[in-house]
Amino acid sequence: MYFWACYIWLIKFTSSLINSGCWLFYWWISNDIFNYASSFLKMKFLFATFLFLGFSLLVNANGFSVNDPSEIDTVKNAKSFFAEGKVNGHLRNYFMSTINHKELTDHYANAIGFELAYETAKVKGFSLGIAGLFTFNTFSSALDKLDTVTNKTARLETELFDIEDPANKSDLDRLDELFLKYEHEKFDLLIGRFTFDSPLVNSQDGRMKPYSLQGLNANFNLSNSSKLKLGVFNNFSPRGTVKWYNINEVLGIYSTGNNPDGTVSGYKEEVHSKALFIAGIEKNIANHLKIEVWDYLLDHVVNTIYLKSELMISNSFDLGLEVQKQNQMNNGGNDELSKTYFAQNHSFLYGSKIGFHKDNLELSLNYLKITDEGRFLFPREFGREQFFVTVPRGRIEGLSNTSVLMFKSKFHFNKQWELDLDLGEGWLPSYNNFEQNKYSASSYHNAVLNLVYTPKTKLLDGFNFKLLYVSKQGSKENIPLANQYYNINYHNINFITQLNF
């Protein structure tokens, strides 16, 4: 009862916050202020590269250590504004291979790339930031070749590069961040292009590029135990893309799936929405109870409220509960049923977790239930849902009347080796029950092994190596071979080498 009382209070508080504050952002966007900012942000990537080189030269010329920048105002002139900034980034090599079922095409790819980010020193709390990403296809199978059974291209491997142009191997750079930041003791503001993390909208930097957004983000420290996070976004650059898109363009960049009546969804570039509004509250109570509530308002499409609580019941055991409710807005994005994004009235899901942790071992049993009230729909182009049962290659968006049980384990062998082993089972509606199954997904049992090695030697300082293996096998349902491609009965192998600096 205590959990539910907290949930009800937080829902009311967040909803009033959305209604009173976020519509001010709506007015701002509808008056094209962000469109002017967008024009400025669309500079050539080469110019960004010159900026990076210039900043690096300034840093080196002044003997400034980029690993320990000053956090106070020390700027005396324009030169020190840049010279006393901070630089960071990473170099990443990513090999991926997928073994599909029977005569379905297998694929492989190797990507190499790097990110370089720079942020100026602070002046009265203000700073500027910029980050760029470069990616190259060093070798791969023919990712643009259509599978003879499904007439589709490689799904997972193309996400390393450009999903809109699988043949693109070199023109894969992206100006990922360009922002103005203001930091205060009680709050901080960020405007421009950057990454954002929350349960449904997040960076998920698990390929070569993260999910990035354009807009405004404000974070408030309400107290030592309470935080408020607000955001409004109108442009997006999903993982596996090289461009930026407004909401009407971005929805449908990934697969659109099917309408409830079985016809192909036609909402790509047909959804009428101005922006995505986000409000989130995090509250810690007595150091043993953590509560989160998030409200995602996709203008004229759908409102999603997500709530999560985690309770430490002893030094070794914890419990978790999560609930999510969705309600349609303005016919789900379009008055025509065949072109709308959110066709149903609402959806509802809930999940739970029981965890055990001691010394170098973490174990948890996780459960999720999506009821039959409607399909859980949220744009995949904004990130990946982070529920208790979430694992790599394990999206559940697009489903209703679904249950998932997931056992998770984490072993910390020492400071260098870490192993995750997850085993799960998913009970889904039939692949051709489109009213409950948007993407024709199938019931499955899966295994995920994630082995990470972080060297502690001076020579390899900053490196980490990761081996990720995913096996997703089908149930007893007789599924046509064409529906199994990158869906079920496949093995996915990943080896990632990364140097952080």
Secondary structure, DSSP 8 states (H G I E B T S, - for coil): -HHHHHHHHHHHHHHHHIIIIIHHHHHHHHTTHHHHHHHHH---HHHHHHHHHHHHHHHHHTT--TTS---S----SHHHHHHT-EEEEEEEEEEEEEE-STTS--EEEEEEEEEEEEE---BTTEEEEEEEEEEEEEEES-TTS--TTT----HHHHTTS-TT-TT-SS---EEEEEEEEEE-SSEEEEEEEE---SSSS-----SSS--EEEEEEEEEEEETTEEEEEEEEEEEE-TT-SS-EEHHHHTTSS---B-TTSSB---TTT-----EEEEEEEEEETTTEEEEEEEEEETTTEEEEEEEEEEE-SSSEEEEEEEEEEEE-GGGG-SSGGG-S--SSEEEEEEEEEEEEETTEEEEEEEEEE-TTS-----GGG-----TT--TT---TTBSSEEEEEEEEEEE-SSSEEEEEEEEEEE---TT-TTTBTT----EEEEEEEEEE---SSTTTTEEEEEEEEEEEE-SS---GGG-TTTSSEEEEEEEEEEE-
